Amino acid sequence: MLRVAIAGASGRMGKMLIEAVCNAPDMTLAAALDMGTSPAIGSDPTAYLGKSSGVLVTADLQKGLQDADVLIDFTRPAATLAHLAVCRRNGTRMVIGTTGFTESERAMIQDAAHDTAIMLSPNMSVGVNVALKLIDMATRALAAGCDIEVVESHHRDKVDAPSGTALKIGEVIAQAQGKRLVDIEVHGRHGQTGPRKPGTVGFTAIRGGDIVGEHTALFIGTGERIEITHRSTSRANYADGSLRAARFVGARETGLYDMDDVLGLR
């Protein structure tokens, strides 16, 4: 049995991950982590399901992770990096779905992968990662004659923009052309912007309501337009992909991986 710990246990995604782990025949819930200020501390993380998990929600990282093979983390960058330090020391594998990391923080994750196995992805959805492959193909065929835009929509409580998935789409588009995203990205057009600069990738972020997540890459040519869109109507797809990632890193000692590795898309 793969022993799995969940970070952010009282959040929406944390609860969904806990339920998915408890329903997986090859996994057991080893720990549920949350902030020390969380009212869930000391409670059973599956009480809302009418079950008893045998673990209690804790803010003690060292104690919480001591019996875990893999930690699944969808929190905030500062919390994830704190978890990373303990996982690196213990050799606990990590599945990181947190977004909003700086380049230096991503470098810290890369360095930690010398000591434990880490799967890092801004989106765990199998469908999103298939869409990324389609976007790569479309870019290689269409970029020379098209303007490219990325539009993403999320719920009102999301704190980073553009989303990590939107930026990943941008990176795929840039890499397919042998470019760096930082050299071609355009954010927040406003006022007298002048004509669109050829070869750029525009980003638009929409925030509102309870939108789980929508991402569209538009390839806009003369007389035609291609749109590649992925819409999430539930977080269940993220949970399913996270469990696949946990199984993947659980079978490895070290290294930094992404969902292409997990899904065999590389």
N, C-alpha and C positions, 0 to 999 in steps of 0.2 A: 504493500500500500504506500502510495506517495503521500507524505505528510506535508500539508499545505497550510501556510499562515496567510492571513488576509490583513492588509493595512487599511485604515479608514473604515473600520468595521461597522460604524453606525451610519455611514453615508449611504446614499441610494445604490451606488455601484458596489460598495462593500457588502451590503446586504445581499445583493444579487449574486455576488461571487461566493459568499458563504453558502447560500442556498444551492448553487451549482455544485460546489465541492461536496456538500452533504449528500447530494443526489448522485454523485459520480461513484460507480462501483469500485474504482481503483484508487480512490483518494479518501483521506480522512482529514478533518479539520484539526490542525495542530495548535493553532493560536489565532486570536483575534486582537488586533492592535488598534489603539485609538489615542487621541490626545488626552493628556492628563486632566483637562478641563471637561471632557465629555461626560455627560450624565450616564452614559452606557458603561463606564468603568465599573468592574465588579459584577456585571450582569452576564447572563448566558446569551451569547450572540444569536442563538436560534430560538429564543423564547417567543419571538413574534411568529414563529412557524408552528408553535405548539410542541416543540421538541426540546430535548436536552442534549447538548453537544459534549458535555464533559469538560469544557474549557470556559474560562471567564474572560471577558474583555479586559485588557491590561494596557498600561502605558509603559511598562517595563520591557524595553526592547530586548535586553539580554536574556531575561527570564522567558519572555514570550517566544523568542526565536530558538531557544536551546534545543527544542525537539523537532524543529521544522526542517524539511528538506528544501522547500521552495517558499519564498515569499512573493505574493502577488500584490503589487503596489500601484494604486491609482489615487495618489494624494496630491501634494504640492511639492515643488522642487526642494524646498528646505527640508521638509519631512522625509522625502525620498532619499536625500543625501545622508541624513542621519541614519536611516535604515541601512543604507548602502555600507556605511562604515562598520556596522555590527555584522552584516552579512559577509562582508569581506573577511573580517576577523574570524568568523565562525565557519566560513566555507559554505554558507547557505546560498543556494541559487536564488536568482531574482527574475521576476517577470515585471518589467516596468512599463506601465501605460501612462504615467505622468507626463504632462506636456509643459512647455514654457521654460525649458532649460536654456541657459546661456551656453556659448561655445566652451567656456572654461568648465562649466558644470558637466557638459557632455564629455569633456576630456577626462574629468574625474571618474566618470562611469567607465570610460574606455580603459583607464588605468586599473580600476578595480577588477576588470575582467581578466587580468593576469592571475588573479587568485581565486576566482569563482566564476561560474557560468551565469551570464546575464542575457536576457532577451529584452531588447529595448525597441519599442514601437509606439508611435503616436496614435495608432489605431489597431486594435486587436481583431477587428471584424474581418472574417475571411472574405466577404464580399468587397470590402474596401480595398483589400490587398490585390484582389483580382482586377478591380477597377484601375489600380495603379499600373498594372501590367498593360492594360488596354490604353491608358494614357501615354505610356512609354511608346507603344507602337504607333499611336496616332501622331505623336510629336515627331517621330522619325520620318513619317510619311508626309506630314502636312505643315510643319513649322515654317518652311521656306515661303509658303504662300498665304499664311494665316496670321491673324492677331489672336493672342491667347489670353484668356481671362479665367480667373478662379474665383468662384463665388461660394461662400459657406454660410450656413445658418445654424445657430445653436440657441439653447434656452437662455433666459434672461440672467441666470446666475453664473454663467461661464465667465471666468475672470481674465482669460488671455485671448488675444486676437492679433492676427488671424489664428485659427485653431492649429494645433500641431499637425493635424491631417492635411489641412490646406497648405501648410508650409512643406509638408512631405510631397504633396502633389507638385508644388513649385520646384522642389529639388529634383524630382523625376523628370520634369520638363527640361530643366536646365542641363542635367546630366546627359539626357538623350541628345543634346546639341553640343556637348563638350564644353559647356559654360558653367559658371558659378551663379547660383541664384542671387547672391548679393549684388551681382553686377547687372542684373536685368529686372529685378523686382520693382514694382511700383505700388505704393500703398496710399490710401486716403486722398484721392484726387479731389481738388477743391479749387474754385476760382478759375482764373485765366491760366489754364494748364498748357495751352498751345496744342498743336496736333500730336497725336499719339506717336511716340517714338518707336520705329520698327524694331522688332526683336525683343520687346519688353513683355513681361508677364504682370498683368494687373490683378490685384487682390481686393475683394469686397467682403466684409464681414457683417452679417445680420444677426442681431440678438433680440430675442423676444419669446414670451410665453414658455411653453414646455417642450420646444423642439429638441429632440434627442440629438439629431445631427444630420445635416444634408450638405453634400459637396458636389459641385459641378465644375468640370473643366470644359471651357468653350473654345472651340477652334473656329474662328470667324473669318471666312474668306469672302471673295467676291461672288455673290449669287448663291452662296450656300453656307451652312453652318452645321458643325457637328458638336453635339453635347454628350459628354459622358458623365452620368449622374449616379450617385449612390445615396439612398435615403435610409436612415435608421428609424424605425418606428418603436423599437424597444432596445434596452441595453442588454437583452439576452444574448444577442449576437456577439457583443464584446466579451461577455462571460464565457461563452463557448470557445471563442478564439483564445482567451486567456488560459483556459484549462488545457487546450492543445499545446500552448506555449510552455505551460508548466511541465507537462509530460516531456516535452522536447529538452528543456534545460535540465530536468531532473535526471536525464540519462547522460549528462555531460559534466565534466569536471571544471573546465575553464572556458573562456572565450566570450566574445560579444556577438550576439546574433540578432536577426530581425525576423519579421514574419515571412519573408521570402524563404529563409532557411527552414522555418517551421513547416511551411506549406509545400516545400519543394519547388518553388517557383524561380529559383535563381538560375 
